[in-house]
Amino acid sequence: MDTKALAEWAEIIAAFVVVISLFYVGYQVKQNTDAIEADTLNSVVSGLISTWDIPLDRSIAELMVRAKKDPDSLDDIDREQFLGVWAKQAANYEAAWLHKESGLLSTNYWATLIPHQCYIMGNKTAIKIWFEWKPALTKGYWDEITHKCELIDPR
């Protein structure tokens, strides 16, 4: 076999190897994307689970009940504590919403979170904070929760 024929065969083999390499890189990118999506879901779920731990502290549970039944009974310390509880929950749900918007969290999973968010927002104290803190929240998240939970500005 002459040198020219050998060079032509080498080019054909090299092209074939490049195509195989591209398929392999595509497969690796897909695996990496799947891993990122799984890690994102795990992170979101961990954050949300931590919000369910909040009322396990009896004093916080009592505060939440008082905020729901008689918001006027809260003193300044109670309101600050309630704001901290509320802000942690809102931040975790807003993060989940942002992941949903970026495609890292399924719309179906997001839909399962709406009832709990509406439950959290189901008292005058939380609704008041929700409308006061509107500028601090992502507009799309605020709009969606306001609509789906049918929240009305109490002012």
Secondary structure, 3 states (H helix, E strand, C coil): CCHHHHHHHHHHHHHHHHHHHHHHHHHHHHHHHHHHHHHHHHHHHHHHHHHHHHHHCHHHHHHHHHHHHCHHHCCHHHHHHHHHHHHHHHHHHHHHHHHHHCCCCCHHHHHHHHHHHHHHCCCHHHHHHHHHCHHHCCHHHHHHHHHHCCCCCCC
